[in-house]
Amino acid sequence: MSGLDARSRLLGALGLSVAVAVCHTWPAALVGLGCGLAALSLGERRWGRLLRRLALVNVFFLGLLATVPLAVPGHALLRLWSLAYTREGLMLALHMAAKGNAIFLIFWGLVRPLSPPRLGAALAALGVPDKLCLILSLTYRYLDLMRQEWDRLSTSAKLRGFTPDTSIRAWRTYGLLLALLFMRALDKATAIHQAMICRGFDGRFKSLGCPRWRRADTALCLACCAAALAVAVLEIA
Amino acid sequence: MTLLEITGLSCGYDGREVLKDLNLSLKAGQRLGLAGHTGSGKTTLLKTVMGLHRPKSGLVRIEGCECCCERDFAKARKVLGYLFQNPDDQLFCPTLIEDVAFGPLNLGVKPAQARDIAGECLALVGLTGFEDRLTHCLSGGEKRLASLAGVLAMRPKALLLDEPTTGLDPASMARVAEVLRGLDLAMLVVSHEWDFLAQVADTHYLLSHGHLHEAAAAPHTHKHVHALGAIPHSHE
């Protein structure tokens, strides 16, 4: 499972997601959902966390279920004043929800197990520009430091009697804290850049490289291609 | 062989002169200790030598070559390894092995060889087995040693160390001192901890009011003003 190359996981997830995202028919979307469920076997087995995240994603789709049927013309299931809640709109929203959930499950199974360094290295190996890989890697490294800095700032404000509310003074304080956070981030970025050029950095990010491509990776890519093909065939049929 | 030579260096910020007509040289195998109070210009001196701060006047020569522009300093940075005051500035890769290999990879070393060099340097500072640890999860002392390994991986001829013991407890401080004593490299160590400097440096300077003063060892009597002074102990 963890022996799979990050590149095969990324390519597989990308190919499948694009196929599922552009399909219009129900059978194709259901195959996509099946692929998502199958992909879970290659991911983490933390079902509680998966269900919580899945619930969060579906809050968005509940919004679509409430609004899309009002905007699509068709057979009215119920009427809200002059607006009609249509059957066609409901089916469209359900179809979107099925596709969204399928793509979420595919990424959860294939991409989520990758640590940011592995993801960065795989993106670099797949030809993603060095700067983007560098930003990803540095963001992962310094996000925690920014959070610590924010915690320090807000704790020191609290210790001096600051209580968050919606007064002008509170907003002003938040503005100052945020400005200070950005100022410190700028100082930090300057120091880090200096440290990087002292160690020979020339603007290009060099990685220690990806693990080797194995037969299992080829098998995963072939399986994803077959699934994408099945989605395409069902779409055309 | 003179690795670093500073002549008539003057630096300042916002019209305030921090370093005034300063001269200093570092030869191969020499270990210089530089002390001074906060704001005396110790970090400014090191940053100017590395080409990170532009001086008002003066010359910096590294291995006899005058450094005037970024291209000169880029070459010089392969000779001098600079350890930053805050290790979080230096450890920017997520895992330790990636961070230590960062310098060698930038010098054009192949990934497999860079990994070997990184492993050797981690062993040199006593961090074998930490290769896949996340840099932001290390303790203060480990971060300091990890950033030192990153500098050593560049195979420099001299080290410029900026306050390598800031924020460390006595045990971590002793570990850093032990690692530094074991290195066969010229070094310029900046610190305001006289005890630490005495352990790692042979020649000591004091930076005060922009000028360098050599601090000669002078036997003297002293008394303990702290509560634990009455506990039986010895001095080296």
Interface residues (C-beta under 8 A of the other chain):
Chain A: S115 P116 P117 S137 L138 Y140 R141 Y142 D144 L145 K188 A191 I192 Q194 A195 M196 I197 C198 R199 G200 F201 D202 K206 S207 L208 G209
Chain B: K47 M50 L52 A74 R77 K78 G81 Y82 F84 N86 D88 D89 Q90 L91 F92 C93 P94 T95 I97 E98 A101 F102 G103 L105 N106 L107 P111 A114 R115 T135 H136 G150 V151 M154
